[in-house]
Amino acid sequence: MLEAAAVVGIYVVYSWAGDAVIGAAPDAFRNAEQIIDWEERLGLYHERTVQEWFLPYRWFTGFWNLFYGSIHFGALVFALIALYHFDPGRYVLWRNVFLWMLPLALIGFWLYPLMPPRWLPSRFGFVDTRLTNVTIGKPIPHAEETGNVFAAMPSLHIAWSTLVVLALWPLMRPWWARVLLASYPALMLFATVVTANHFFLDAVGGWGALLIGYALARGRDWWPARRASAERHRPPSSAREAREPGGPRRARGPSA
């Protein structure tokens, strides 16, 4: 209970800080134009095309509105609870990765406020499906939205969905369960694009935040000096093992 309260408390502080570092709309728009320019050079700027394919199917895009707004946090909570109960050692690692990603995301939101595609002027061709199709709660016009609406880079939807896969993979035994699990980040990426909440490069930013968070969480293990010190101070399993250079020997049976 105390562990859960601490994690929730940290996330509440993160949410408050996220609202505090919201950038200015002109900067967010300029950065969105920069992202589009980079994607055009890389051949990645297809978000509008993907959305246009599915806009006529209101029930379909409505489903992805619900998927984007609900499973994002629920799947992460489920993964951490499952690890806490079935693999406590790995729970500590992935909990710390998650906690490291929060300040990393805040730094990204502060240094690079980014206007999501659905907020761009109509000449860009994107549609805010939350205002036209079924969604969670009452549709809110842009002028009435609260919170940090320019917190798009990095995409935590993509970072957390990938974290869920990496965390739960060893616990999944059936092949079909692993196939479903591995498809989760791809489905989340599709949801972010078809609902015009993110650019493709936002996903790259999310994976970068995950990688850095993992490196920081494993920093003590990877640092050579610390690793060597841990090996020197590791207690021997027995006094005999400590005395014998070759390690423990197999016990001999009784003489014939």
C-alpha positions in Angstrom: 0.0 0.0 0.0 2.8 2.4 0.9 4.6 1.6 -2.4 1.4 2.3 -4.4 0.8 5.6 -2.5 4.4 6.7 -3.2 4.2 6.0 -7.0 0.8 7.7 -7.2 2.1 10.7 -5.3 5.0 11.1 -7.6 2.7 10.9 -10.6 0.4 13.5 -9.2 3.4 15.8 -8.7 4.4 15.1 -12.3 0.9 16.0 -13.6 1.1 19.3 -11.7 4.5 20.0 -13.0 3.4 19.2 -16.6 0.8 21.9 -16.4 3.4 24.3 -15.0 5.8 23.9 -17.9 3.3 24.5 -20.7 4.9 26.4 -23.6 3.6 29.3 -25.6 1.3 28.5 -28.6 3.6 30.3 -31.2 6.6 28.2 -30.1 4.5 25.0 -30.2 3.2 25.9 -33.7 6.7 26.7 -34.9 8.0 23.4 -33.5 5.2 21.5 -35.2 6.2 23.0 -38.6 9.7 21.9 -37.8 8.6 18.4 -37.1 6.7 18.3 -40.4 9.7 19.6 -42.3 11.9 16.9 -40.7 9.4 14.2 -41.5 9.0 15.3 -45.1 12.8 15.0 -45.5 12.8 11.6 -43.9 9.8 10.4 -45.9 7.7 10.0 -42.7 5.0 12.7 -43.1 2.0 10.4 -43.7 -0.1 11.2 -40.6 -2.7 13.1 -42.6 -3.0 10.4 -45.2 -3.5 7.7 -42.6 -6.2 9.7 -40.9 -8.0 10.5 -44.2 -8.3 6.8 -45.0 -10.3 6.1 -41.8 -12.3 9.3 -41.2 -15.4 8.1 -43.1 -15.7 5.2 -40.6 -16.9 7.1 -37.5 -17.3 4.0 -35.4 -13.7 3.0 -36.1 -12.1 6.3 -35.3 -14.3 6.6 -32.3 -13.0 3.3 -31.0 -9.4 4.6 -31.3 -10.4 7.7 -29.4 -11.5 5.4 -26.5 -8.4 3.3 -26.9 -6.1 6.3 -26.8 -7.8 7.8 -23.8 -8.2 4.7 -21.6 -5.7 1.9 -22.0 -2.7 4.1 -22.0 -2.5 4.4 -18.2 -4.5 1.3 -17.3 -2.0 -1.1 -19.1 0.9 0.5 -17.3 -0.7 0.1 -13.9 -1.6 -3.5 -14.7 2.0 -4.3 -15.8 3.5 -2.8 -12.6 1.0 -4.7 -10.4 1.7 -8.0 -12.2 5.4 -7.5 -11.8 5.0 -6.6 -8.1 3.2 -9.9 -7.4 5.0 -12.3 -9.8 8.5 -10.9 -10.4 9.4 -8.4 -7.6 13.0 -8.1 -8.7 12.1 -6.9 -12.1 9.3 -4.8 -10.7 11.9 -2.6 -9.0 13.8 -2.1 -12.3 10.7 -1.1 -14.4 9.2 1.0 -11.6 12.4 3.0 -11.6 12.4 3.2 -15.4 8.9 4.6 -15.2 9.9 7.1 -12.5 12.9 8.3 -14.4 10.8 8.9 -17.5 8.6 11.4 -15.8 11.3 14.1 -15.3 12.7 13.3 -18.7 9.3 13.9 -20.3 8.9 17.2 -18.3 12.3 18.4 -19.7 11.1 17.6 -23.2 7.8 19.4 -22.7 9.6 22.4 -21.3 12.4 22.6 -23.9 10.3 21.6 -26.9 6.6 22.5 -26.6 4.9 20.8 -29.6 1.4 21.5 -31.0 -0.3 18.1 -31.8 -1.7 17.7 -35.3 -5.3 18.1 -34.2 -4.5 21.6 -33.0 -3.0 22.8 -36.3 -4.9 25.2 -38.5 -7.4 23.5 -40.9 -5.1 24.1 -43.9 -2.9 21.2 -42.6 -5.8 18.9 -43.2 -6.1 17.2 -39.7 -9.4 16.6 -37.9 -9.8 16.5 -34.2 -11.8 13.2 -33.9 -12.6 13.9 -30.3 -14.9 16.7 -31.5 -16.6 14.7 -34.3 -16.7 11.1 -33.0 -17.4 9.2 -29.8 -14.8 9.9 -27.1 -14.3 9.7 -23.3 -16.3 12.4 -21.6 -17.8 15.5 -23.2 -16.0 16.9 -26.3 -14.1 20.0 -25.3 -13.3 22.7 -27.9 -9.6 23.7 -28.1 -10.3 27.1 -26.5 -11.6 25.3 -23.4 -9.0 22.6 -23.0 -7.0 22.6 -19.8 -3.6 21.1 -18.9 -0.5 21.1 -21.0 -1.9 20.6 -24.5 1.5 21.0 -26.0 3.1 18.0 -24.2 3.5 15.9 -27.3 7.3 15.4 -27.5 8.2 12.8 -26.3 5.1 10.7 -26.6 4.6 8.9 -23.3 1.8 6.9 -25.0 4.4 5.1 -27.1 7.0 5.0 -24.3 4.7 3.5 -21.8 3.2 0.9 -24.2 6.7 -0.2 -25.1 7.6 -0.4 -21.4 4.6 -2.6 -20.8 5.9 -5.1 -23.5 9.4 -5.2 -22.1 8.2 -5.6 -18.5 5.6 -8.3 -19.1 7.4 -10.3 -21.9 9.0 -12.9 -19.5 5.7 -13.5 -17.8 3.9 -14.3 -21.0 4.2 -18.0 -22.0 1.6 -18.8 -24.7 2.7 -17.7 -28.2 -0.6 -15.9 -28.8 -0.2 -13.9 -25.6 3.2 -12.7 -26.7 1.8 -11.8 -30.2 -0.9 -9.7 -28.6 1.5 -8.1 -26.2 4.0 -7.3 -29.0 1.3 -5.7 -31.0 0.4 -3.2 -28.3 2.9 -0.4 -29.2 2.0 -0.7 -32.9 -1.7 -0.4 -32.0 -0.9 2.6 -29.8 1.1 4.3 -32.5 -1.8 3.8 -34.9 -4.2 5.3 -32.3 -2.0 8.4 -31.8 -1.8 9.0 -35.6 -5.4 8.3 -36.6 -6.7 10.5 -33.8 -4.2 13.3 -34.8 -2.7 13.4 -31.3 0.9 12.8 -32.3 3.4 12.8 -35.2 5.5 9.8 -36.0 8.6 11.5 -34.6 6.9 11.9 -31.3 7.1 8.1 -31.0 10.8 8.3 -31.7 11.1 10.8 -28.8 9.1 8.4 -26.6 11.5 5.5 -27.3 14.4 7.8 -26.6 13.0 8.7 -23.2 12.5 5.1 -22.5 16.0 4.2 -23.5 17.5 7.0 -21.3 15.2 6.1 -18.4 16.3 2.4 -18.6 20.0 3.5 -18.7 19.5 5.6 -15.6 17.7 2.9 -13.8 20.4 0.4 -14.6 23.2 2.9 -14.1 24.6 1.3 -11.0 24.8 -2.1 -12.7 26.5 -0.7 -15.8 29.1 1.5 -14.1 32.3 -0.6 -14.2 33.7 0.6 -10.9 30.5 -0.1 -9.1 30.2 -3.5 -10.7 33.7 -4.4 -9.7 33.2 -3.2 -6.2 30.0 -5.3 -5.9 31.9 -8.4 -7.0 34.7 -7.8 -4.5 32.2 -7.4 -1.6 29.9 -10.3 -2.6 29.9 -12.7 0.4 31.0 -16.3 -0.5 28.3 -19.0 -0.4 30.4 -21.0 2.1 33.7 -20.9 3.8 34.9 -23.8 1.7 34.0 -22.0 -1.5 36.0 -19.0 -0.3 39.1 -21.2 0.3 39.0 -23.2 -2.9 40.1 -21.3 -6.1 38.1 -23.6 -8.3 34.8 -22.9 -6.4 32.6 -25.4 -4.7 33.3 -29.1 -5.5 30.8 -31.8 -5.9 30.3 -33.8 -2.8 31.7 -37.3 -3.0 29.5 -40.3 -2.2 30.4 -43.0 0.4 33.3 -45.2 -0.4 32.6 -48.7 -1.7 
